[in-house]
Amino acid sequence: MVRGLKLRLTIATIAATAAVVGIPGTSSAAAGPVCGNAADTAPHCWVEAQQASGNGQEIITSMAGEFTVPKKLSVKSPAYSIGQIALWGGSTGSNDIELGWIVDPAEYHGSTAPHLFVFFRRSLYGFGQGPACQEGLVASKTNPLCPSSDYVKLSSKYSAGMAIPGPSSRFFYVGYDSADSSWYIQYEDQYIARMSENWWTDCGVLSLCGNFEAGDNAFWYGEVYTPSSSYACTPMGNGTYGSEAGSATVSDMEYGTGGPTLVTATPLMLPPTYPQYWNTNRASDQDFSSSFSYGGPGDC
């Protein structure tokens, strides 16, 4: 059975368990202290679109998006820059799967080229975010690799950690298949891996984990991590402001709720809190569908 998308723009089948609906969501953007300030307690900033299921319903079982991937970015370690999709939810509220490209010199031996990564996180009842695992790390292994009994590689052509050639536009997809209780991860036209839902339900920590068969929020965004003012000049997207021509884009934004197809996302967008560093071509609280532009050079 084909669970994801055979081609970047061709919808294929995932396991059907519910009707497909398209429900407008809410959005959030960069918040908290100014990125690049040495006093930051949360030095992550992002330009983000969010598709909510509505009333906290955990019904989103798949999502996809096509991202501009830069050739290289002038990122200084330990800062990093990301373009990704993320699906959040589950019975404990903050389980998630994140998939996309990352420029992270600390993890890739000083390389400023984008690499493919997959990140999984599970929460613990009453304790917030819990253990995480990330595939595709090379150097410092700041997040442990996922257990091989749950994470299974499927492609000989693509794998987490590989360098992604740019500049180009690349397709990312994640979807749950109830037939084998697994989340399938797709890059371009191939499934690169599957992650068993068992990793979320059987975490071995006093039985505090819950199931993760669907989420209530889907996100598409660019993100930068700037640990101090020395790293404030960290580009997002391809380094061009999202409001300008030639900036990075997110397109073909789609999601599904268990049915046989994905539908076009219709989220809201908020500009970043610090548009002098990174911004978007979308206005605050504006409904839109399918695509947006984002990015910027940072505080340079």
N, C-alpha and C positions, 0 to 999 in steps of 0.2 A: 504494500500500500504506500502511495506517495503521501507524505504527511505535510509537506511544506509547499514550496514553490519550485516547479521544475526549471523555470527561467525567471529572470528578475521581474518581468512584468506579466507572467502567466500564473494565474491562480490555480492551485491544485487542491487535493483532498486532504483533510485532517479528520480524525475520528469524530463522528457526529454524536453529540450528547444533548444539544440544546439548540434553540433557534438563534439565528444570527440577527443582531440588532445593532444599530448605530446610535449611541447616546452621547450628546455633547458633554464635555467634561469641564473641569476647571484647570487653571494653570498656576504655576508658581515660577519664580525666577530667582536670580541671585539674591540672597538675603544675609543678614548678619553684618559683622564688621567689614570694613573696606578691605578687599583683597590686597595683599602685599604689605599690610601693616604688621610690624613685628609683634604687636600686641594681639593679633588675631587669635581667637580661640577656635575658629572654624574657617581656615583659609582656603575654602573651596568656593569658586564662583561659577555660574553657569547661565546659559540662555536656554530656556526649556519650554517645551510644549507638553501638556498633560491631558490625557484622555481618561476621565473617570467613568466608572461603570454606572454610577448613580446610587445614592443611598448605601454606599459601602458594599454593594453586592459583589461577591467574588465570582465573576462570570467570564472574565477575559482570559481566554485560553491560548491566544496566539497574537503575535504582532510582528510587523515588518517595517523596514524603512531603507531607503537608499541614501547613502552619505557621500559627500565629496571627501576624498582622501588626499591630503597634500603629499607632495613629493618628499619634503622635509620641513621641519619647523625649528626655529631657533629657540629651543627649550634648554634651560640650564638645570642640571641635576642639583637637588632632588625634586624640582618642580616637574609637572607633567601636564599634558594636554590630551583631551579625549573627545571623540565623537561617538555616540552610542545610543542604543535602545535599552530600555530597562522595564521589566514587568514586576510589579510589587503586589503583595497581598498574602493570602493564605490565612489559615485559622488563627495564627498568632499576630497577624497584622503587618509584619515587616520582613517577611521572607522576600527574596528577590533574585532575579536573573539579569545580568548585565552582559551585553555583547556589543563589540564594536572595534574601533581602532584606537591605539594609544601611542603617543610619543613620550617615552619615559627613559631618558639616558641612564638613570640609575639601574634599571632592570635589564637594559639591552646593551651593556658594555659600551656606553657612551654614544650609541647610535641616536640620531635625531630623525630617523625614518619612522613612519608609522608601522605598528605591529598589530596583529590580530590577537584579541584577548577574549576570554570568557570568564565571568566572575559569578559565583553563587554565594548566597548568604541565607542563613536561617536564624530565626528569632527564638527566644525562649519565653515561655509564659511568665509574665510579671517581671522579666529582667531585660526587656528590650532586645537589641541586636545581639546575636550570639555568634557562633563559629562561622567562618567563611573559608572558601577555597577558590583559588584562581588558577586557571590553566594558561600556559604560555609564558610563564616567567622564566627568565634565563639566569639572572645574576643573584640578587640578594634574597630571593624567595621570601619576601615580606608576607605573603599569604601562602599557606601550604597548598600543594597540589591536591586535587580531589581524589578520593579513594578509587582505585581502579575497579573495585567491585561495583561501584555505582556509576562512574564516568567511563564511557566506552567510546573510543575513537572510531570513526566510521569512514573517513576519507584518507586516501593515500596522496591526494593532490594538495589538499589544504589541511592545516592544523593550527591550533592556537599557538601563538608565539612566532609564527612566520611573519616576515616582512611583507608589507602590502605595497606593491609598486604604485606610484602616483606621478603626476596628478591624475586622478581618475574618479569615477563614481562607482561605489561598491554596495552590494545588496546584503542585508542582514535580516535573519528571521529566527524566531523562537516559537515553538508550539508544543502543546501537550497532547499526547496520544494515550487515551484511556485503554487502548488494546493491550499495551504493555507497561502502563503506568510510568511513562518516561517523557521527559522534556527533550525535544529534538532541536538541535542548534544547526542553523544553515548559514553558510557564507557563499555568496554568489549562487551557483547552480548546484551545489552539493551540500549534503548533510555532513558536517565535520565531526559531530559527536552526539551522543544522547546522555542525559543525566537521569538516573532513576529517582523517582519521587521518594523512594526509600530513604534517601539521604536526609530529607526533611522530616520524615515521620519516625525514624529510628536513629536519633542522634546520641543515644546512650548517656544523656545527662539528666538523670532522675526523671525520665519520661516527660520532660518539659517541652519537647518539640511538638509541633502540630503538622497537619498535612498541608501540601501545597500542590493543588491540582488546578488552580485558577487564581487570578489576581483581581484586584479592584481598581488598579491604576496602571496605565501604560504611559511611558515617558520617551520622548525623543529629545536629545540635547547635546550641546557642547559644554565641556567643563574644563576648568583649569585648577590646578593646585599650586598655590604660591605660598610657601611656608613662611616667608619673611619679605621685608621690603627689598632685599637683594634679588628677589625672584619675581618682582611685580611685573617686569617686562616679559610676560609669558603669553604667546599668541594663542588664540582660540580659533578653531576652524582652519582656514588657510592663512590667517593673519590679517585679512582684509575685513573692515567693518561690514557687518551684515546689511547695513543700510546702503552700501555702495556696490557698484557693478563689479562683478568678478569675485564676489565673496563665496564662501562655502554654502552649500545647500543641503537640506534634508528633504527628500521627495518620496513619493509613493508610500506615504504614511498610511498604514492599514492595520486593522486589528480584527479579531474574531472572538466569538463567544461559544465555541464548541461545535458550530455547524460546519458545512463543507466548504465555505468560502470565507475570505476576509472582506471587510468593507472599508471604504475610505474613512479615515479618522477625521473628526470634526472638532478638534480641541480649541481651547482659547490660548492666547499667548500673552505673556507679560514681558516687557523688555527687561534686560538685566538692571539690577539696582545701580550699577555703575556703568552707564552707557558711554562714558568717556573712555572706557577701556575696551568693552565688547558690547555689541548691540545686535539688533535684528531689524528686518524690514516689516515686521508686524507691529501694529499698534496695541497698546494696553487693552486687555479685555476684548479683543477682536476675535470673532469666530472666523475660522478659516478651514480649508481642507487641503490635504495632499502634500503641501510643501511650504517651506519657509527658508530664508537666508539668515545666517548668523555669523558671528565671529568678531575679531578685532585684534590689534597688536598688543593689548595690555597697556600698562602704565610705562610707556617708552618715551 
